[in-house]
Amino acid sequence: MALFYQKFIIAQTFQGLARTKAFSIAGISSLDTLTVVRDSLAAKLQSGQTFKEWKKDILESGTLDLPDHRLENIFRTNIQGNYNRGRWDYFNRNQDAFPYLMYDAINDTRVRPAHLAMDNIIKPVGDPFWAEHAPPNGYMCRCSLINLTESQAKRRSGGDNGLNKLVDLEAMQPDKGWDYNPGKDMLKGVDQP
């Protein structure tokens, strides 16, 4: 059983690694198509264009002929993942001034219960919690992290919130396959000569 568990953990780690290092779309195997879609998403991210604008462009190009819900999933999941990867660079560079992060879920009827359970939890930037619970925590996840000063973290930590919020790993599970930090370089040292 221990060997199975170790293989499972290794597989989960590589799944997160693959998501941070690769680009894929379920059901699309053409490298040319994937490259066009990836490049178009990168361009839209740079220019700040909306999903509606990207969808119009990608459909007119004839690159993807998918239903709206699939196109929206591709757009939002990839944009949010790239956004959060960039935010981690910012968090790491500025952790002297902003040593804490607060999980911020969108508190509406579409939020997933596990993501809502993490809402308002505050931990230091380098806390091990963020290794598995940094957004995005699933397809089309709209959650984000807010960086805080020490005084802001303390002010937001009344009652059972913020720094005082208990971690319930059963209730706070990211969606399957999304338990990794998009900003962590999992190959650090491996890619080095």
Backbone as numpy.savetxt, mean C-alpha at the origin, in Angstrom:
# Nx Ny Nz CAx CAy CAz Cx Cy Cz
5.23 -29.63 10.56 4.40 -28.43 10.56 5.27 -27.18 10.56
6.38 -27.19 11.29 7.25 -26.01 11.35 7.83 -25.69 9.97
8.22 -26.71 9.22 8.76 -26.49 7.88 7.70 -25.90 6.95
6.46 -26.38 7.05 5.37 -25.83 6.25 5.19 -24.36 6.58
5.19 -24.01 7.86 5.00 -22.62 8.29 6.13 -21.74 7.75
7.37 -22.23 7.80 8.51 -21.46 7.28 8.35 -21.22 5.78
7.95 -22.25 5.03 7.74 -22.10 3.59 6.61 -21.11 3.31
5.56 -21.15 4.14 4.45 -20.23 3.98 4.90 -18.78 4.19
5.68 -18.54 5.22 6.20 -17.19 5.52 7.10 -16.72 4.38
7.96 -17.58 3.88 8.84 -17.22 2.76 8.01 -16.88 1.53
6.98 -17.67 1.24 6.12 -17.42 0.08 5.41 -16.08 0.23
4.92 -15.78 1.43 4.24 -14.51 1.66 5.21 -13.34 1.46
6.44 -13.48 1.94 7.45 -12.43 1.79 7.73 -12.19 0.32
7.88 -13.25 -0.46 8.16 -13.09 -1.88 6.98 -12.52 -2.64
5.77 -12.79 -2.17 4.60 -12.21 -2.82 4.63 -10.69 -2.66
4.93 -10.21 -1.44 5.07 -8.78 -1.22 6.21 -8.20 -2.01
7.33 -8.92 -2.06 8.48 -8.49 -2.84 8.13 -8.36 -4.31
7.42 -9.34 -4.82 7.02 -9.30 -6.23 6.14 -8.09 -6.50
5.25 -7.78 -5.58 4.37 -6.63 -5.78 5.15 -5.31 -5.79
6.23 -5.22 -5.01 7.00 -3.98 -4.98 7.95 -3.87 -6.15
8.35 -4.99 -6.75 9.35 -4.98 -7.81 8.80 -5.25 -9.20
7.57 -5.73 -9.32 7.06 -6.14 -10.62 5.73 -5.45 -10.90
5.30 -5.56 -12.14 4.00 -5.03 -12.54 3.26 -6.14 -13.26
2.05 -6.40 -12.84 1.26 -7.43 -13.51 -0.21 -7.05 -13.48
-0.95 -7.65 -14.39 -2.40 -7.51 -14.43 -2.94 -8.91 -14.66
-3.83 -9.35 -13.78 -4.40 -10.69 -13.92 -5.01 -10.88 -15.29
-4.63 -11.96 -15.95 -5.18 -12.30 -17.25 -4.44 -11.67 -18.43
-3.44 -10.83 -18.17 -2.68 -10.18 -19.25 -1.25 -10.74 -19.19
-0.83 -11.40 -20.26 0.51 -11.99 -20.26 1.46 -11.33 -21.26
0.94 -10.46 -22.12 1.78 -9.81 -23.11 2.65 -8.74 -22.46
3.96 -8.91 -22.59 4.88 -7.94 -22.02 4.68 -6.56 -22.64
4.40 -6.51 -23.93 4.15 -5.23 -24.61 2.95 -4.51 -24.00
1.87 -5.24 -23.77 0.66 -4.65 -23.19 0.94 -4.17 -21.77
1.60 -5.00 -20.97 1.92 -4.62 -19.60 2.80 -3.37 -19.57
3.76 -3.29 -20.47 4.65 -2.14 -20.52 3.88 -0.86 -20.86
2.98 -0.95 -21.84 2.19 0.22 -22.22 1.32 0.69 -21.05
0.66 -0.26 -20.37 -0.21 0.10 -19.25 0.62 0.69 -18.11
1.73 0.04 -17.77 2.59 0.55 -16.70 3.07 1.96 -17.01
3.53 2.18 -18.23 4.03 3.51 -18.62 2.92 4.55 -18.61
1.71 4.14 -19.03 0.60 5.10 -19.03 0.20 5.46 -17.60
0.24 4.49 -16.69 -0.06 4.78 -15.29 0.99 5.71 -14.69
2.26 5.46 -15.01 3.34 6.31 -14.50 3.17 7.74 -15.00
2.81 7.89 -16.26 2.60 9.23 -16.83 1.43 9.93 -16.15
0.35 9.21 -15.90 -0.82 9.80 -15.25 -0.50 10.18 -13.82
0.30 9.37 -13.15 0.71 9.69 -11.78 1.53 10.97 -11.76
2.44 11.11 -12.71 3.28 12.31 -12.81 2.45 13.56 -13.09
1.47 13.43 -13.97 0.70 14.61 -14.40 -0.52 14.86 -13.52
-0.87 13.90 -12.67 -2.01 14.08 -11.78 -3.36 13.90 -12.45
-3.38 13.18 -13.57 -4.65 12.97 -14.26 -5.55 12.01 -13.49
-6.83 12.09 -13.78 -7.83 11.29 -13.08 -8.00 9.92 -13.73
-8.72 9.06 -13.03 -9.06 7.75 -13.57 -9.84 7.90 -14.86
-10.78 8.82 -14.89 -11.61 9.02 -16.09 -10.74 9.37 -17.30
-9.75 10.23 -17.10 -8.85 10.61 -18.20 -7.98 9.43 -18.64
-7.45 8.68 -17.66 -6.62 7.51 -17.98 -7.45 6.47 -18.74
-8.65 6.20 -18.25 -9.52 5.20 -18.88 -9.80 5.58 -20.33
-10.12 6.84 -20.58 -10.40 7.31 -21.94 -9.17 7.06 -22.83
-8.00 7.43 -22.34 -6.76 7.26 -23.13 -6.46 5.79 -23.40
-6.56 4.94 -22.37 -6.18 3.53 -22.53 -7.18 2.81 -23.43
-8.46 3.16 -23.35 -9.46 2.54 -24.23 -9.28 3.00 -25.67
-9.00 4.30 -25.85 -8.79 4.81 -27.21 -7.54 4.23 -27.86
-6.53 3.90 -27.03 -5.30 3.33 -27.59 -5.50 1.88 -28.03
-6.56 1.24 -27.52 -6.81 -0.15 -27.85 -5.94 -1.13 -27.08
-5.20 -0.64 -26.08 -4.30 -1.49 -25.31 -5.06 -2.46 -24.43
-6.08 -1.97 -23.73 -6.88 -2.82 -22.85 -8.34 -2.68 -23.23
-9.02 -3.79 -23.29 -10.46 -3.78 -23.52 -11.09 -4.56 -22.37
-11.18 -3.87 -21.23 -11.67 -4.50 -20.01 -12.86 -3.71 -19.48
-13.70 -4.34 -18.68 -14.84 -3.62 -18.08 -14.34 -2.51 -17.14
-15.21 -1.53 -16.92 -14.86 -0.38 -16.09 -14.33 -0.77 -14.71
-14.97 -1.76 -14.06 -14.53 -2.12 -12.71 -13.11 -2.67 -12.70
-12.71 -3.40 -13.73 -11.32 -3.91 -13.79 -10.35 -2.78 -14.06
-10.71 -1.87 -14.96 -9.85 -0.72 -15.24 -9.68 0.14 -13.99
-10.77 0.34 -13.25 -10.68 1.14 -12.03 -9.78 0.46 -10.99
-9.90 -0.86 -10.87 -9.05 -1.60 -9.94 -7.58 -1.46 -10.34
-7.27 -1.61 -11.60 -5.88 -1.49 -12.08 -5.35 -0.09 -11.78
-6.14 0.92 -12.11 -5.71 2.30 -11.92 -5.52 2.62 -10.44
-6.54 2.42 -9.65 -6.50 2.85 -8.24 -5.48 2.04 -7.42
-5.41 0.75 -7.64 -4.47 -0.07 -6.89 -3.03 0.31 -7.20
-2.72 0.52 -8.47 -1.35 0.88 -8.84 -0.98 2.29 -8.44
-1.89 3.24 -8.61 -1.61 4.62 -8.20 -1.41 4.68 -6.68
-2.29 4.03 -5.93 -2.17 4.06 -4.47 -0.89 3.37 -4.00
-0.53 2.25 -4.62 0.72 1.57 -4.25 1.94 2.44 -4.50
1.98 3.09 -5.65 3.10 3.98 -5.97 3.12 5.20 -5.05
1.95 5.74 -4.77 1.86 6.89 -3.87 2.42 6.52 -2.49
1.99 5.37 -1.97 2.44 4.96 -0.64 3.93 4.60 -0.62
4.45 4.06 -1.71 5.88 3.79 -1.81 6.67 5.11 -1.69
6.20 6.13 -2.38 6.84 7.45 -2.32 6.71 8.08 -0.95
5.56 7.90 -0.31 5.36 8.46 1.04 6.37 7.87 2.02
6.70 6.57 1.86 7.66 5.96 2.77 9.03 6.59 2.64
9.41 6.98 1.46 10.67 7.70 1.29 10.63 8.99 2.09
9.51 9.70 2.01 9.33 10.94 2.76 9.36 10.68 4.27
8.62 9.67 4.73 8.59 9.34 6.16 9.98 9.06 6.69
10.75 8.27 5.98 12.09 7.91 6.42 13.03 9.11 6.44
12.93 9.99 5.45 13.79 11.17 5.41 13.44 12.19 6.49
12.20 12.21 6.95 11.74 13.24 7.88 11.37 12.71 9.26
11.85 11.53 9.62 11.42 10.96 10.89 11.99 11.67 12.11
13.03 12.49 11.95 13.51 13.27 13.09 12.47 14.32 13.49
11.85 14.96 12.52 10.83 15.98 12.79 9.46 15.36 13.02
9.18 14.25 12.32 7.87 13.58 12.41 8.11 12.10 12.73
8.36 11.79 14.01 8.74 10.42 14.36 7.60 9.41 14.44
6.34 9.85 14.26 5.20 8.95 14.39 4.36 8.93 13.12
3.67 7.80 12.93 2.72 7.65 11.83 1.37 7.23 12.40
0.31 7.76 11.81 -1.05 7.39 12.20 -1.76 6.78 11.00
-2.36 5.63 11.22 -3.14 4.96 10.19 -4.45 5.71 10.02
-4.80 6.00 8.76 -6.02 6.75 8.47 -6.86 5.97 7.46
-7.95 5.38 7.94 -8.89 4.67 7.07 -9.98 5.66 6.64
-10.57 5.41 5.50 -11.70 6.20 5.04 -12.94 5.61 5.71
-13.50 6.34 6.64 -14.58 5.81 7.48 -15.94 5.98 6.80
-16.18 5.16 5.78 -17.48 5.16 5.10 -17.97 3.73 4.99
-19.04 3.53 4.24 -19.64 2.20 4.14 -18.81 1.22 3.33
-17.81 1.71 2.58 -16.98 0.82 1.77 -15.72 0.34 2.47
-15.38 0.92 3.62 -14.14 0.53 4.29 -14.26 -0.90 4.80
-13.17 -1.66 4.66 -13.16 -3.04 5.16 -12.99 -3.04 6.67
-13.62 -3.97 7.37 -13.54 -4.00 8.84 -12.11 -4.03 9.38
-11.23 -4.80 8.74 -9.84 -4.89 9.22 -9.13 -3.55 9.06
-9.43 -2.82 8.01 -8.80 -1.52 7.78 -9.35 -0.50 8.78
-10.65 -0.57 9.06 -11.26 0.31 10.04 -10.70 0.04 11.44
-10.41 -1.22 11.73 -9.84 -1.57 13.05 -8.49 -0.89 13.27
-7.75 -0.62 12.19 -6.45 0.03 12.31 -6.54 1.54 12.36
-7.71 2.10 12.06 -7.88 3.55 12.01 -7.43 4.19 13.33
-6.64 5.24 13.20 -6.14 6.05 14.32 -5.07 5.38 15.17
-4.57 4.22 14.76 -3.46 3.64 15.51 -2.21 4.47 15.21
-1.42 4.77 16.22 -0.20 5.57 16.07 0.98 4.74 16.57
2.01 4.68 15.75 3.25 3.97 16.09 4.43 4.78 15.54
5.62 4.59 16.12 6.81 5.25 15.55 7.05 4.78 14.11
7.71 5.61 13.32 7.99 5.30 11.92 8.65 3.93 11.77
9.60 3.60 12.62 10.33 2.34 12.50 9.71 1.16 13.23
8.50 1.31 13.74 7.86 0.23 14.50 7.60 -0.99 13.61
7.85 -2.20 14.13 7.61 -3.42 13.35 6.17 -3.57 12.85
5.22 -2.92 13.49 3.81 -2.97 13.05 3.69 -2.58 11.59
4.45 -1.56 11.15 4.32 -1.06 9.78 4.90 -2.03 8.75
5.67 -3.01 9.16 6.22 -3.98 8.21 5.11 -4.79 7.54
4.00 -4.99 8.23 2.90 -5.78 7.67 1.59 -5.01 7.54
1.52 -3.82 8.10 0.24 -3.10 8.14 0.26 -1.75 7.45
1.29 -1.47 6.68 1.34 -0.20 5.95 0.46 -0.27 4.72
-0.37 0.74 4.49 -1.21 0.71 3.29 -0.38 0.82 2.02
-0.93 0.30 0.91 -2.26 -0.26 0.77 -2.32 -1.68 1.34
-3.46 -1.99 1.93 -3.66 -3.29 2.55 -4.64 -4.16 1.78
-4.77 -3.91 0.49 -5.63 -4.70 -0.37 -5.89 -3.97 -1.67
-6.54 -4.66 -2.59 -6.91 -4.03 -3.86 -7.83 -2.86 -3.58
-7.60 -1.76 -4.25 -8.39 -0.53 -4.15 -8.48 0.01 -2.72
-7.49 -0.29 -1.89 -7.43 0.24 -0.53 -7.22 1.75 -0.62
-8.00 2.49 0.13 -7.92 3.95 0.13 -7.26 4.49 1.38
-6.76 3.62 2.24 -6.14 4.03 3.50 -4.80 4.71 3.24
-4.36 5.48 4.22 -3.06 6.14 4.12 -2.47 6.30 5.51
-1.26 6.81 5.55 -0.59 7.12 6.81 -0.37 8.62 6.88
-0.49 9.16 8.08 -0.25 10.58 8.32 0.94 10.68 9.26
1.94 11.48 8.88 3.09 11.62 9.77 2.79 12.69 10.82
3.27 12.44 12.04 2.98 13.31 13.18 4.24 13.64 13.97
4.23 14.83 14.56 5.28 15.17 15.53 4.97 14.43 16.82
5.90 14.43 17.75 5.66 13.77 19.03 4.48 14.41 19.77
4.40 15.73 19.76 3.29 16.40 20.46 1.95 16.11 19.78
1.91 16.05 18.46 0.68 15.69 17.76 0.25 14.26 18.10
1.22 13.35 18.14 0.91 11.96 18.48 0.31 11.87 19.88
0.88 12.61 20.82 0.37 12.58 22.20 -1.03 13.20 22.29
-1.26 14.30 21.56 -2.57 14.95 21.58 -3.66 14.05 21.00
-3.33 13.22 20.03 -4.31 12.34 19.39 -4.46 10.99 20.11
-3.84 10.86 21.26 -3.79 9.56 21.94 -4.62 9.51 23.21
-5.75 10.16 23.23 -6.63 10.06 24.38 -7.44 8.78 24.37
-7.80 8.33 25.54 -8.61 7.12 25.66 -7.92 5.91 25.05
-8.64 5.21 24.18 -8.11 4.01 23.53 -7.61 4.28 22.12
-7.29 5.51 21.81 -6.84 5.88 20.46 -5.34 6.13 20.41
-4.85 6.27 19.20 -3.47 6.68 18.98 -2.45 5.74 19.56
-1.55 6.30 20.37 -0.48 5.50 20.98 -1.05 4.49 21.97
-2.26 4.74 22.48 -2.88 3.85 23.46 -3.73 2.75 22.82
-3.91 2.81 21.51 -4.77 1.82 20.85 -4.09 0.46 20.85
-4.80 -0.53 21.36 -4.25 -1.88 21.43 -4.22 -2.51 20.04
-3.17 -3.24 19.77 -3.04 -3.95 18.50 -3.74 -5.29 18.63
-4.76 -5.48 17.83 -5.50 -6.74 17.77 -5.18 -7.37 16.41
-4.18 -8.23 16.38 -3.73 -8.80 15.11 -4.80 -9.64 14.41
-5.75 -10.15 15.16 -6.86 -10.90 14.54 -7.75 -9.94 13.74
-8.08 -8.81 14.33 -8.99 -7.85 13.69 -8.28 -6.96 12.68
-6.97 -6.81 12.80 -6.20 -5.87 11.97 -5.41 -6.57 10.88
-5.98 -7.56 10.24 -5.28 -8.29 9.19 -5.44 -7.62 7.84
-4.31 -7.29 7.18 -4.42 -6.82 5.80 -5.03 -7.93 4.94
-5.56 -7.56 3.79 -6.10 -8.56 2.87 -4.99 -9.57 2.52
-5.39 -10.79 2.19 -4.43 -11.84 1.89 -3.45 -11.39 0.79
-2.16 -11.53 1.09 -1.11 -11.17 0.14 -0.69 -9.72 0.21
-1.28 -8.93 1.09 -0.97 -7.50 1.18 -0.29 -7.15 2.50
0.28 -8.12 3.17 0.90 -7.89 4.48 2.38 -7.55 4.34
2.67 -6.46 3.67 4.04 -6.01 3.47 4.04 -4.49 3.39
5.19 -3.90 3.58 5.34 -2.45 3.51 5.80 -2.08 2.10
5.02 -1.28 1.36 5.39 -0.95 -0.02 6.66 -0.10 -0.12
7.05 0.52 0.98 8.24 1.37 0.95 9.49 0.70 1.44
9.37 -0.53 1.90 10.54 -1.24 2.41 11.29 -1.89 1.27
12.60 -1.70 1.25 13.42 -2.33 0.22 13.79 -3.72 0.69
13.01 -4.71 0.26 13.24 -6.07 0.72 14.47 -6.70 0.10
15.06 -6.04 -0.90 16.28 -6.58 -1.52 17.53 -5.83 -1.05
17.38 -4.94 -0.07 18.52 -4.18 0.40 19.63 -5.15 0.80
20.76 -4.97 0.22 21.90 -5.84 0.49 21.99 -7.01 -0.48
20.85 -7.48 -0.99 20.85 -8.60 -1.90 21.31 -8.15 -3.29
20.84 -6.98 -3.73 21.21 -6.45 -5.04 22.63 -5.89 -5.06
23.23 -5.73 -3.92 24.56 -5.14 -3.83 25.62 -6.16 -4.28
26.69 -5.70 -4.99 27.75 -6.63 -5.39 28.56 -7.11 -4.18
